[in-house]
Amino acid sequence: MKNANIFVDVDLTLVDANRNLLAGATEALTKLKDKGCHLFLWSTNGADYARKIASLYHLTEMFEGFSAKPDIIIDDMPGTVLNPFVFDVNAEESWPVLADRIIRKHID
């Protein structure tokens, strides 16, 4: 797929439980953005929190938008909302390895 929209969670995905940026995250996000992916940061703590964390690590310009993670989704095409491409960075070797796998398998 080209120009993939990638939504990245904040807590325990971008940052750890102490709000430290996970190793390799900046490098991986840069790779995805350089391949034409549109990056968005979201959190159950809301859009302002997501933007605050991005700002803390000078990543604000990396993301096209900030959002609260949805609890309920209303859509005319509900089957397109739940995409099968869901990844857990904590189950991967590293952020960069995950980014490389996404690019190799899913990005044109």
C-alpha positions as CSV (number, residue, x, y, z in Angstrom):
1,M,0.0,0.0,0.0
2,K,1.2,3.5,-0.7
3,N,0.9,6.5,1.7
4,A,-0.2,4.2,4.6
5,N,-1.8,5.9,7.6
6,I,-0.1,4.6,10.7
7,F,-1.5,5.3,14.1
8,V,1.1,5.0,16.9
9,D,0.0,4.7,20.6
10,V,1.9,6.7,23.3
11,D,2.2,4.7,26.5
12,L,4.1,1.4,26.4
13,T,4.5,1.8,22.6
14,L,6.3,5.1,22.0
15,V,7.4,5.6,25.7
16,D,7.9,3.2,28.6
17,A,6.1,3.2,31.9
18,N,8.4,6.0,33.1
19,R,7.7,8.1,29.9
20,N,11.2,7.4,28.5
21,L,11.3,7.2,24.7
22,L,11.7,3.6,23.6
23,A,15.0,2.8,22.0
24,G,15.0,3.1,18.3
25,A,11.6,4.7,18.1
26,T,12.8,8.0,16.4
27,E,14.8,6.0,13.9
28,A,11.9,3.7,13.1
29,L,9.4,6.5,12.7
30,T,11.8,8.4,10.5
31,K,12.1,5.4,8.2
32,L,8.3,5.0,8.0
33,K,7.8,8.7,7.2
34,D,10.6,8.7,4.6
35,K,8.8,5.9,2.9
36,G,5.7,8.1,2.5
37,C,3.7,6.9,5.5
38,H,1.4,9.3,7.3
39,L,2.0,9.1,11.0
40,F,-0.5,10.0,13.7
41,L,0.0,9.8,17.5
42,W,-2.9,8.8,19.7
43,S,-3.5,7.9,23.3
44,T,-6.3,6.9,25.7
45,N,-5.1,9.9,27.6
46,G,-6.2,12.2,24.8
47,A,-4.8,14.3,22.0
48,D,-3.2,17.0,24.2
49,Y,-1.3,14.3,26.1
50,A,-0.1,12.7,22.8
51,R,1.1,16.1,21.5
52,K,2.8,16.8,24.9
53,I,4.8,13.6,24.7
54,A,5.7,14.2,21.1
55,S,6.9,17.7,22.0
56,L,8.9,16.4,24.9
57,Y,11.0,14.3,22.5
58,H,11.0,16.8,19.7
59,L,8.8,14.6,17.5
60,T,5.9,16.9,16.9
61,E,6.8,17.5,13.2
62,M,7.0,13.7,12.7
63,F,3.2,13.4,13.1
64,E,0.4,14.8,11.0
65,G,-2.1,14.7,13.8
66,F,-2.8,13.9,17.4
67,S,-5.9,12.1,18.7
68,A,-7.5,10.4,21.6
69,K,-7.8,6.7,21.0
70,P,-11.4,5.9,19.9
71,D,-13.7,4.1,22.2
72,I,-16.6,3.8,19.7
73,I,-16.3,4.1,15.9
74,I,-19.2,5.0,13.7
75,D,-18.5,4.4,10.0
76,D,-20.3,3.7,6.8
77,M,-17.8,0.9,6.0
78,P,-17.1,-0.7,9.4
79,G,-15.1,-3.5,7.8
80,T,-12.4,-1.0,6.8
81,V,-12.0,0.3,10.4
82,L,-10.4,-2.7,11.9
83,N,-7.4,-3.3,9.7
84,P,-5.6,-6.7,10.1
85,F,-2.2,-5.0,10.3
86,V,-1.8,-4.5,14.0
87,F,1.6,-4.7,15.5
88,D,2.9,-4.8,19.1
89,V,6.3,-3.1,19.4
90,N,6.9,-4.9,22.6
91,A,6.7,-8.3,20.9
92,E,9.3,-7.3,18.3
93,E,13.1,-7.3,18.6
94,S,13.2,-3.5,18.3
95,W,11.4,-0.5,16.9
96,P,13.7,-0.4,13.8
97,V,13.1,-4.1,13.1
98,L,9.4,-3.6,13.3
99,A,9.6,-0.6,10.9
100,D,11.7,-2.5,8.4
101,R,9.2,-5.4,8.5
102,I,6.3,-3.1,7.9
103,I,8.0,-1.4,5.0
104,R,9.1,-4.7,3.5
105,K,5.7,-6.4,3.7
106,H,3.2,-3.6,3.5
107,I,4.6,-0.4,1.9
108,D,5.1,-0.1,-1.8
